[in-house]
């Protein structure tokens, strides 16, 4: 599998024919997203202030892309994506969904993966990042999986090797070989003393 090409500053992308839905309960967040996608040439933008409003609009018409905030009161972005994949209308069940979040804990990333979203974008949102994710979605080669417990893009990624332009491990990295201990192992008392909480004066 060939590595995904990086977006270059000179790369020109025109998305004027896309129908895009933006979902965010924060009006300022909606304005920022609208400015970003408008800068890529998108003309048809539907703005939704909640997950419930987005669900209503998704039942009415077809879209090419959905960008939604992950954390919202009521129906959040994760739940919206999951509903779309499992119970959404046929014209939108496979639409690419990009989740936007201020939280990138492992549990949030796993939840984004498991709800059927295509990608997760961390805030603060930059036009470059959004464009790269849209570009990746356009070149998507993962199949759509449907089962009792999951519906969405195949969660398994093939190992793509080192990033483009890198031969492999960095020269400064430690060897992958594990040899014999160079110093004696710590005693249990030494390990216990390291684990004891200590008071710190500030």
C-alpha positions in Angstrom: 0.0 0.0 0.0 1.5 3.4 -1.0 1.7 6.1 1.7 -0.9 8.8 1.6 0.5 11.8 -0.2 0.9 14.9 1.9 -0.9 18.1 0.9 1.5 20.7 -0.4 1.0 24.4 -0.1 0.8 24.6 -3.9 -1.9 21.9 -4.1 -5.1 23.4 -5.5 -8.4 21.8 -4.4 -11.8 23.0 -5.5 -14.8 21.6 -3.6 -17.5 23.9 -5.0 -19.7 21.0 -6.0 -19.9 19.4 -2.5 -22.9 19.6 -0.3 -21.4 20.0 3.2 -23.1 19.9 6.6 -21.5 21.6 9.6 -22.7 20.8 13.1 -21.7 22.7 16.3 -23.7 24.0 19.2 -21.2 26.9 19.4 -22.1 29.6 16.9 -18.5 30.8 16.8 -17.3 27.3 16.1 -19.9 27.1 13.2 -18.6 30.4 11.8 -15.0 29.2 11.8 -15.9 25.9 10.1 -18.0 27.7 7.5 -15.1 30.1 6.8 -12.7 27.2 6.4 -14.8 25.1 4.0 -15.8 28.3 2.1 -12.2 28.9 1.5 -12.0 25.6 -0.3 -14.7 26.7 -2.7 -17.7 25.0 -1.0 -20.9 26.9 -1.8 -23.6 24.6 -0.5 -23.3 24.6 3.3 -26.0 23.6 5.8 -25.3 24.8 9.4 -26.8 22.9 12.3 -26.7 24.1 15.9 -27.3 20.6 17.4 -27.1 16.9 16.7 -30.9 16.7 16.6 -31.1 19.4 14.0 -28.5 17.7 12.0 -30.4 14.4 12.1 -33.5 16.1 10.8 -31.6 17.7 7.9 -29.9 14.3 7.1 -33.3 12.8 6.7 -34.3 15.4 4.2 -31.4 15.6 1.7 -28.2 14.0 0.6 -24.8 15.3 1.7 -21.2 14.7 0.5 -19.5 15.5 3.8 -20.4 16.0 7.5 -18.1 17.9 9.9 -19.4 17.8 13.5 -18.3 18.8 16.9 -17.9 15.7 19.1 -19.0 17.1 22.4 -22.5 18.7 22.3 -25.5 18.6 24.7 -28.2 16.2 23.7 -27.2 14.2 20.6 -23.5 14.6 20.4 -21.2 14.0 17.4 -20.3 10.4 18.3 -24.0 9.5 18.6 -24.9 11.3 15.4 -22.3 9.4 13.5 -23.4 6.1 15.1 -27.1 6.8 14.2 -26.1 7.7 10.7 -24.2 4.5 10.2 -26.8 2.2 11.7 -30.2 3.8 11.1 -29.6 6.8 8.8 -31.3 7.3 5.5 -29.8 5.3 2.6 -28.6 8.5 0.8 -26.4 9.5 3.8 -25.4 6.2 5.5 -22.0 6.2 3.9 -21.3 9.9 3.9 -17.8 10.8 5.3 -18.0 12.1 8.8 -15.2 14.1 10.4 -15.4 14.5 14.1 -13.9 17.6 15.7 -12.9 17.5 19.4 -11.0 19.4 22.0 -10.3 16.2 23.8 -7.9 13.6 22.4 -7.7 11.2 25.3 -7.3 7.5 24.2 -11.0 6.9 25.2 -12.2 9.7 22.9 -10.1 8.5 20.0 -11.4 5.0 20.5 -15.0 6.2 20.7 -14.6 8.2 17.4 -13.2 5.0 15.8 -16.1 2.9 17.1 -18.9 5.2 16.2 -18.1 4.9 12.5 -16.5 8.3 11.9 -13.9 8.5 9.2 -11.4 10.7 11.1 -11.0 12.8 14.2 -9.7 16.3 14.1 -8.3 17.9 17.2 -9.0 21.6 18.0 -7.9 24.2 17.4 -9.0 23.6 13.8 -6.7 24.7 11.0 -7.6 24.9 7.3 -4.6 22.7 6.5 -5.7 19.9 8.8 -9.3 20.0 7.6 -8.2 20.0 3.9 -5.8 17.1 4.6 -8.6 15.0 6.2 -11.0 15.8 3.3 -8.2 14.8 0.9 -7.7 11.5 2.7 -11.4 10.8 2.7 -11.5 11.4 -1.1 -8.7 8.9 -1.5 -10.2 6.5 1.0 -9.5 2.8 0.2 -11.0 1.3 3.3 -14.1 -0.8 2.7 -17.4 0.0 4.6 -18.1 -2.7 7.2 -21.5 -3.6 8.6 -22.0 -5.9 11.5 -24.3 -6.2 14.6 -21.9 -4.2 16.7 -20.3 -1.8 14.1 -21.0 0.0 10.9 -18.5 2.3 9.2 -15.1 2.4 7.5 -12.9 -0.6 8.2 -11.2 0.2 11.5 -8.1 -1.8 10.5 -5.3 0.1 8.9 -2.5 -1.7 7.2 1.0 -0.9 8.4 2.2 1.8 6.1 5.9 1.8 7.3 7.9 4.9 8.1 6.7 8.3 7.0 7.6 9.4 3.4 11.2 10.4 3.1 12.4 8.4 6.1 14.4 5.2 5.7 13.3 3.7 8.9 14.4 4.0 12.5 16.1 7.2 13.5 19.8 6.9 14.0 19.5 8.1 17.6 17.0 5.5 18.6 18.0 2.7 20.9 18.5 -0.7 19.5 15.4 -2.9 19.4 17.6 -5.8 20.8 17.1 -6.4 24.5 20.3 -7.6 26.2 21.3 -8.6 29.7 20.9 -6.1 32.5 24.0 -3.8 32.9 23.3 -3.1 36.5 21.7 -5.2 39.3 18.0 -5.2 39.6 16.4 -3.0 42.2 15.4 -4.7 45.5 11.7 -4.7 46.5 12.5 -2.1 49.2 14.1 0.2 46.6 11.1 -0.2 44.3 8.7 0.5 47.3 10.6 3.7 48.2 10.3 5.0 44.7 6.6 4.4 44.7 5.9 6.2 48.0 4.1 9.5 47.7 6.3 12.4 48.8 5.4 15.9 49.9 6.5 18.8 47.8 6.8 22.4 49.0 5.6 25.0 46.5 
